Amino acid sequence: MKRAYVNPDLCIGCGLCVSIVPEVFQLNADGISEVYAETPEDKREEVYEAVDSCPVKAISIIDEDVPAEE
Ligand code: SF4
């Protein structure tokens, strides 16, 4: 299972990812983007578009089947 992840230390809150895939990204109370839902099957391309479009490269796709390194 792949899931989008926003690095809150990098995000500048431009809102671009939210406008591209509002089903997955939202701005939190601090004005920083966060992933609030799993990527729907039919929104994968849009999520990759958001990854490519983010001006500070704050979005990554992580594979939840692979344990994160400690
Ligand atoms: S596109 Fe990047 S910088 Fe802009 S809100 Fe989304 S994660 Fe943050």
py3Dmol code that shows the C-alpha trace and the ligand (Angstrom):
import py3Dmol

protein = """\
ATOM      1  CA  MET A   1       0.000   0.000   0.000  1.00  0.00           C
ATOM      2  CA  LYS A   2       1.431   3.335  -1.003  1.00  0.00           C
ATOM      3  CA  ARG A   3       0.602   6.505   0.808  1.00  0.00           C
ATOM      4  CA  ALA A   4       1.497  10.125   0.321  1.00  0.00           C
ATOM      5  CA  TYR A   5       3.462  11.912   3.012  1.00  0.00           C
ATOM      6  CA  VAL A   6       4.083  15.627   3.515  1.00  0.00           C
ATOM      7  CA  ASN A   7       7.225  16.709   5.325  1.00  0.00           C
ATOM      8  CA  PRO A   8       5.915  19.498   7.596  1.00  0.00           C
ATOM      9  CA  ASP A   9       9.418  20.961   7.933  1.00  0.00           C
ATOM     10  CA  LEU A  10       9.570  21.610   4.193  1.00  0.00           C
ATOM     11  CA  CYS A  11       5.973  22.532   3.310  1.00  0.00           C
ATOM     12  CA  ILE A  12       5.409  26.273   2.821  1.00  0.00           C
ATOM     13  CA  GLY A  13       1.617  25.955   2.679  1.00  0.00           C
ATOM     14  CA  CYS A  14       1.219  27.140  -0.900  1.00  0.00           C
ATOM     15  CA  GLY A  15      -1.901  24.980  -1.255  1.00  0.00           C
ATOM     16  CA  LEU A  16      -0.986  23.583  -4.654  1.00  0.00           C
ATOM     17  CA  CYS A  17      -1.294  19.945  -3.642  1.00  0.00           C
ATOM     18  CA  VAL A  18      -4.653  20.684  -2.012  1.00  0.00           C
ATOM     19  CA  SER A  19      -5.947  22.194  -5.220  1.00  0.00           C
ATOM     20  CA  ILE A  20      -4.681  19.228  -7.274  1.00  0.00           C
ATOM     21  CA  VAL A  21      -5.977  16.441  -4.999  1.00  0.00           C
ATOM     22  CA  PRO A  22      -8.361  17.758  -2.328  1.00  0.00           C
ATOM     23  CA  GLU A  23      -9.400  14.151  -1.684  1.00  0.00           C
ATOM     24  CA  VAL A  24      -5.977  13.456  -0.144  1.00  0.00           C
ATOM     25  CA  PHE A  25      -4.394  16.726   1.005  1.00  0.00           C
ATOM     26  CA  GLN A  26      -5.691  19.472   3.240  1.00  0.00           C
ATOM     27  CA  LEU A  27      -4.138  22.448   4.980  1.00  0.00           C
ATOM     28  CA  ASN A  28      -4.042  22.017   8.745  1.00  0.00           C
ATOM     29  CA  ALA A  29      -4.553  24.691  11.393  1.00  0.00           C
ATOM     30  CA  ASP A  30      -0.931  25.792  10.955  1.00  0.00           C
ATOM     31  CA  GLY A  31      -1.458  26.294   7.223  1.00  0.00           C
ATOM     32  CA  ILE A  32       0.696  23.293   6.401  1.00  0.00           C
ATOM     33  CA  SER A  33      -0.442  20.536   4.091  1.00  0.00           C
ATOM     34  CA  GLU A  34      -1.190  17.146   5.540  1.00  0.00           C
ATOM     35  CA  VAL A  35      -2.418  13.853   4.168  1.00  0.00           C
ATOM     36  CA  TYR A  36      -5.806  13.081   5.663  1.00  0.00           C
ATOM     37  CA  ALA A  37      -6.926  10.176   3.505  1.00  0.00           C
ATOM     38  CA  GLU A  38      -5.533   7.240   1.606  1.00  0.00           C
ATOM     39  CA  THR A  39      -5.087   7.792  -2.086  1.00  0.00           C
ATOM     40  CA  PRO A  40      -8.145   6.583  -3.998  1.00  0.00           C
ATOM     41  CA  GLU A  41      -7.301   4.277  -6.902  1.00  0.00           C
ATOM     42  CA  ASP A  42      -8.459   6.834  -9.445  1.00  0.00           C
ATOM     43  CA  LYS A  43      -6.419   9.665  -7.902  1.00  0.00           C
ATOM     44  CA  ARG A  44      -2.959   8.148  -8.066  1.00  0.00           C
ATOM     45  CA  GLU A  45      -1.856  10.118 -11.097  1.00  0.00           C
ATOM     46  CA  GLU A  46      -2.991  13.338  -9.466  1.00  0.00           C
ATOM     47  CA  VAL A  47      -1.002  12.509  -6.330  1.00  0.00           C
ATOM     48  CA  TYR A  48       2.120  11.948  -8.427  1.00  0.00           C
ATOM     49  CA  GLU A  49       1.367  15.233 -10.163  1.00  0.00           C
ATOM     50  CA  ALA A  50       1.247  16.904  -6.745  1.00  0.00           C
ATOM     51  CA  VAL A  51       4.604  15.317  -5.860  1.00  0.00           C
ATOM     52  CA  ASP A  52       6.127  16.761  -9.037  1.00  0.00           C
ATOM     53  CA  SER A  53       4.416  20.130  -8.636  1.00  0.00           C
ATOM     54  CA  CYS A  54       5.310  20.882  -5.031  1.00  0.00           C
ATOM     55  CA  PRO A  55       7.748  23.832  -5.203  1.00  0.00           C
ATOM     56  CA  VAL A  56       9.769  22.619  -2.217  1.00  0.00           C
ATOM     57  CA  LYS A  57       9.534  18.860  -2.900  1.00  0.00           C
ATOM     58  CA  ALA A  58       7.846  18.263   0.456  1.00  0.00           C
ATOM     59  CA  ILE A  59       5.660  15.392  -0.747  1.00  0.00           C
ATOM     60  CA  SER A  60       6.870  11.846  -0.996  1.00  0.00           C
ATOM     61  CA  ILE A  61       5.216   8.509  -1.613  1.00  0.00           C
ATOM     62  CA  ILE A  62       5.941   5.921   1.027  1.00  0.00           C
ATOM     63  CA  ASP A  63       5.330   2.224   0.799  1.00  0.00           C
ATOM     64  CA  GLU A  64       3.542   1.135   3.941  1.00  0.00           C
ATOM     65  CA  ASP A  65       4.439  -2.508   3.325  1.00  0.00           C
ATOM     66  CA  VAL A  66       8.091  -1.705   3.920  1.00  0.00           C
ATOM     67  CA  PRO A  67       8.885  -0.876   7.549  1.00  0.00           C
ATOM     68  CA  ALA A  68      10.502   2.528   7.941  1.00  0.00           C
ATOM     69  CA  GLU A  69      14.127   2.480   8.990  1.00  0.00           C
ATOM     70  CA  GLU A  70      14.661   3.357  12.600  1.00  0.00           C
TER      71      GLU A  70
END
"""
ligand_1 = """\
8
SF4
S 2.444 21.792 -2.752
Fe 4.118 21.388 -1.288
S 4.531 23.364 -0.301
Fe 2.549 23.532 -1.324
S 1.057 23.021 0.295
Fe 1.505 21.114 -0.839
S 3.188 20.132 0.313
Fe 3.073 22.265 0.979
"""
view = py3Dmol.view(width=600, height=400)
view.addModel(protein, "pdb")
view.setStyle({"model": 0}, {"cartoon": {"style": "trace"}})
view.addModel(ligand_1, "xyz")
view.setStyle({"model": 1}, {"stick": {}})
view.zoomTo()
view.show()
